[in-house]
Amino acid sequence: MASTTSDKATPQRRAELLQNLAETKICFAEASKSLSHAPTLVAVSKTKPAWMTRACYEEGQRDFGENSDIDLVNKAKKLADLDNLRWHFIGVMKKTEGDDLRRQARMRELTTVSNLHAIQSLTSTEDADIYNNAIPADRKAPLNMLLQVNTSGEVQKSGLQYVDTETEAADSPLFKLACHIIEHCPKLHFQGLMTIGSQTESLASSERPNQDFETLKKTRDVLEGMLRSNPTFDGRWGDNGKLLLSMGMTADFEAGLRAGSHIVRVGTGIFGARRMK
């Protein structure tokens, strides 16, 4: 999937973008053949201009992701005329000293996006409460939340610690956050788990199972078992009693699908390399 360096709305750049999208969808469909569920392709435009999102929408793409809450809010305003478009926030609003009030204001503004479908990067009860309290009263459905899990153990990556057993999970921040959403955040819905795998596993995923994805699946299985054991949680998490998995990006989304992912997030493969701000 070749990419030019310009993001100007030229016929050549549009044709290239749509060719990338078409090729991605072909690979997506092929890798999904063995799945018993219908996975979701999230096109992640990151720093790219809104015209690119509109062009992909016109080709039938409906799920779009952003790493930046500011970009998501701005693009949502520019593309408010597009019916059935679903936004996914997959980034992290990092805490900085003396900037907490501004960060909370940005979180509240994010929840005003009426077609915000999911936040895939939640890691704390504090943030869950902020989102829950900020959601407008006229929102028709709870906002889907996926908890980010650090499956690779890389210190530079965000995410909660994965779990291997129910004993280990019982006192884990991950399980406590899941329960907190279910019990105390009626405007949120605990939908599943997300991970960003290591580059090492990504590069090897064509030769063997991606261990980061296998770790997320194991964590999912442990959490599902614990949630099912609590009858008061029935119908209050996941989709049809299953936690969704969001794993796989441009370099490894096919491996993610082969591993059973419900959601994959493709940015560079469709839009080209991000622009440096």
Number of C-alpha atoms within 10 A of each C-alpha: 14 11 16 12 10 10 18 13 12 10 9 10 18 18 12 19 24 18 15 20 20 15 14 21 15 12 12 18 16 13 18 22 12 12 14 8 11 12 19 16 23 22 29 27 24 22 17 20 15 18 16 20 23 18 16 21 19 12 11 10 19 20 20 25 29 24 18 15 21 14 19 24 20 13 19 21 12 13 15 12 9 13 10 11 20 18 25 25 24 21 17 17 16 10 12 9 6 8 10 12 10 12 15 17 12 15 19 18 16 22 22 14 19 17 17 21 21 21 25 23 24 25 21 18 19 11 14 21 16 16 22 21 16 18 21 15 8 7 14 9 10 16 22 19 26 25 25 28 27 23 25 22 16 11 8 7 16 20 24 22 17 26 23 16 13 17 10 12 19 14 10 15 16 25 22 15 20 24 17 16 21 19 12 13 19 13 22 24 22 25 23 24 24 28 28 21 26 18 12 12 18 23 13 14 20 12 9 10 16 23 18 24 30 15 20 27 22 16 23 20 17 20 23 18 11 13 19 15 11 9 8 11 13 13 11 18 25 20 13 10 14 14 20 23 27 30 27 27 25 17 16 23 25 24 25 29 27 18 21 23 26 21 21 25 26 23 21 19 21 26 30 20 16 14 11 5 4
